[in-house]
């Protein structure tokens, strides 16, 4: 039981009602967080994983359930992050948002793969999967693979991924207001991860 409590230390639960949660150790050396958001329940949680962690998050959403999960990481030096997410909608009118935001400096690496599943005859589902990555080095690496398996017609599901650097115009804006480049970059990163 102590091990389970320790794994949830990287999570910040913002709101939670009618949620069954568990954590398991995966064969590949990662940690699987499972959340079943029961009928009319809701979950809002942020993950800030430690470096070199493999994390999988599985959401199961019953009728009228809502969930918002964010994974936020800042990789430096040779840090390595692996994330997997699964949004499984098994109830009508369920809603979910999964957002993964990563900042990679030096030789940091991120591997993210996410999936939204909606089986046949489930209607009124709204699901989003977003992955935004900020690369601050030519040696940093991001792999992202969003996916959907939608077998119903009455749904609104979106996924997307973006990889880029800090817009030079933003740094120029800060410098025109007297802020040094390093301070401006730190402020931009803080905003990106919040």
C-alpha positions as CSV (number, residue, x, y, z in Angstrom):
1,X,0.0,0.0,0.0
2,X,2.9,2.3,0.7
3,X,4.2,1.8,-2.9
4,X,0.8,2.9,-4.3
5,X,0.8,6.1,-2.2
6,X,4.3,6.9,-3.3
7,X,3.3,6.6,-7.0
8,X,0.5,9.1,-6.6
9,X,2.9,11.7,-5.2
10,X,3.6,12.9,-8.8
11,X,-0.1,13.7,-9.1
12,X,-2.0,16.8,-8.1
13,X,-5.7,15.9,-7.8
14,X,-7.6,19.2,-8.5
15,X,-11.2,17.7,-8.4
16,X,-12.4,14.2,-8.0
17,X,-15.8,12.6,-7.4
18,X,-17.0,9.0,-8.1
19,X,-13.6,7.9,-9.2
20,X,-12.0,4.5,-8.7
21,X,-8.2,4.7,-9.0
22,X,-5.5,2.1,-9.0
23,X,-1.8,1.9,-9.9
24,X,0.2,-1.1,-11.2
25,X,3.7,-1.8,-12.2
26,X,4.0,-2.7,-15.9
27,X,6.2,-5.4,-17.3
28,X,8.2,-2.8,-19.4
29,X,9.2,-1.0,-16.1
30,X,6.6,1.7,-16.2
31,X,3.7,2.6,-14.0
32,X,0.1,2.3,-15.1
33,X,-2.4,4.7,-13.5
34,X,-6.0,3.5,-14.0
35,X,-9.0,5.8,-13.4
36,X,-12.6,4.7,-13.7
37,X,-14.8,7.8,-13.7
38,X,-18.2,6.4,-12.7
39,X,-21.6,7.7,-13.9
40,X,-21.9,11.5,-13.5
41,X,-18.4,11.6,-11.8
42,X,-15.5,13.9,-12.6
43,X,-11.7,13.9,-12.4
44,X,-9.2,16.7,-12.9
45,X,-5.6,15.7,-12.3
46,X,-2.1,17.0,-13.2
47,X,0.9,14.7,-13.5
48,X,4.5,16.1,-13.1
49,X,6.5,12.9,-13.5
50,X,10.1,12.5,-12.5
51,X,12.8,12.2,-15.1
52,X,13.3,8.9,-16.8
53,X,9.8,7.7,-15.9
54,X,7.5,5.6,-18.0
55,X,3.9,6.5,-17.3
56,X,0.7,5.1,-18.7
57,X,-2.7,6.7,-17.9
58,X,-5.9,4.8,-18.6
59,X,-9.2,6.5,-18.3
60,X,-12.5,4.7,-18.4
61,X,-15.5,7.0,-18.6
62,X,-19.0,5.8,-17.8
63,X,-22.2,7.6,-18.6
64,X,-22.1,11.4,-18.1
65,X,-18.5,11.2,-16.7
66,X,-15.9,13.9,-17.2
67,X,-12.1,13.9,-17.0
68,X,-9.3,16.2,-17.6
69,X,-5.7,14.9,-17.3
70,X,-2.5,16.9,-17.9
71,X,1.0,15.5,-18.1
72,X,3.6,18.2,-17.7
73,X,7.4,17.6,-18.0
74,X,10.6,19.6,-18.3
75,X,13.4,17.5,-19.6
76,X,17.0,18.6,-19.2
77,X,20.4,17.0,-19.9
78,X,19.8,13.3,-20.9
79,X,16.4,12.9,-19.3
80,X,14.0,10.5,-20.9
81,X,10.2,10.5,-20.6
82,X,7.7,7.9,-22.0
83,X,4.0,8.5,-21.8
84,X,1.0,6.4,-22.9
85,X,-2.6,7.5,-22.6
86,X,-5.9,5.8,-23.3
87,X,-9.2,7.5,-23.1
88,X,-11.9,4.7,-23.2
89,X,-15.5,6.1,-23.4
90,X,-17.9,3.3,-22.4
91,X,-20.9,5.6,-21.4
92,X,-23.1,8.0,-23.4
93,X,-22.4,11.7,-22.9
94,X,-19.0,11.2,-21.4
95,X,-16.3,13.9,-21.9
96,X,-12.5,13.8,-21.7
97,X,-9.5,16.0,-22.3
98,X,-5.9,14.7,-22.2
99,X,-3.2,17.3,-22.6
100,X,0.6,16.5,-22.7
101,X,3.0,19.4,-22.5
102,X,6.7,18.9,-22.7
103,X,9.8,21.1,-22.7
104,X,13.0,19.5,-23.9
105,X,16.4,21.0,-23.4
106,X,19.9,19.6,-24.0
107,X,19.5,15.9,-25.1
108,X,16.2,15.3,-23.4
109,X,13.8,12.8,-25.1
110,X,10.0,12.4,-25.0
111,X,8.0,9.5,-26.5
112,X,4.2,10.0,-26.3
113,X,1.5,7.8,-27.7
114,X,-2.1,8.4,-27.0
115,X,-5.4,6.8,-28.1
116,X,-9.1,7.7,-27.8
117,X,-11.6,4.7,-28.0
118,X,-15.3,5.0,-28.5
119,X,-17.1,1.6,-29.1
120,X,-20.3,1.2,-31.2
121,X,-23.6,2.5,-29.9
122,X,-22.0,5.0,-27.5
123,X,-23.3,8.5,-28.3
124,X,-22.8,12.1,-27.2
125,X,-19.1,11.7,-26.5
126,X,-16.7,14.6,-26.6
127,X,-13.0,13.8,-26.4
128,X,-9.8,15.7,-27.0
129,X,-6.2,14.7,-27.0
130,X,-3.5,17.4,-27.3
131,X,0.3,17.1,-27.3
132,X,2.4,20.3,-27.3
133,X,6.1,20.2,-27.2
134,X,8.7,22.9,-26.9
135,X,12.2,22.0,-28.2
136,X,15.0,24.2,-26.9
137,X,17.9,22.3,-28.4
138,X,18.8,20.7,-31.7
139,X,19.8,17.6,-29.7
140,X,16.4,17.2,-28.0
141,X,14.0,14.7,-29.5
142,X,10.2,14.3,-29.4
143,X,8.2,11.4,-30.8
144,X,4.4,11.8,-30.8
145,X,1.7,9.6,-32.0
146,X,-2.0,10.5,-31.4
147,X,-4.6,8.0,-32.5
148,X,-8.3,7.4,-32.4
149,X,-10.5,4.3,-32.7
150,X,-14.0,5.7,-33.1
151,X,-16.8,3.2,-33.9
152,X,-19.8,5.4,-33.3
153,X,-21.2,8.3,-35.4
154,X,-22.6,10.7,-32.8
155,X,-19.3,11.9,-31.3
156,X,-16.9,14.9,-31.3
157,X,-13.3,13.7,-31.0
158,X,-10.2,15.6,-31.8
159,X,-6.5,14.9,-31.6
160,X,-3.4,16.9,-32.5
161,X,0.3,17.4,-31.9
162,X,2.7,20.3,-32.2
163,X,6.5,20.5,-31.9
164,X,8.3,23.8,-32.1
165,X,10.6,26.3,-30.4
166,X,10.1,29.6,-28.7
167,X,8.9,32.2,-31.1
168,X,11.6,34.8,-31.5
169,X,9.0,37.6,-31.6
170,X,8.0,36.7,-28.1
171,X,11.6,37.0,-26.8
172,X,11.9,40.3,-28.7
173,X,8.7,41.6,-27.1
174,X,10.1,40.8,-23.6
175,X,13.5,42.4,-24.5
176,X,11.7,45.6,-25.5
177,X,10.3,45.7,-22.0
178,X,13.7,45.4,-20.4
179,X,13.8,41.7,-19.7
180,X,17.0,39.7,-20.3
181,X,16.8,36.8,-22.8
182,X,17.3,34.1,-20.1
183,X,14.6,35.5,-17.8
184,X,12.2,35.9,-20.7
185,X,12.8,32.2,-21.7
186,X,12.2,31.0,-18.1
187,X,9.0,33.0,-17.9
188,X,7.8,31.6,-21.3
189,X,8.6,28.0,-20.1
190,X,6.7,28.6,-16.9
191,X,3.7,29.8,-18.8
192,X,3.8,26.9,-21.2
193,X,3.8,24.4,-18.4
194,X,0.9,26.1,-16.5
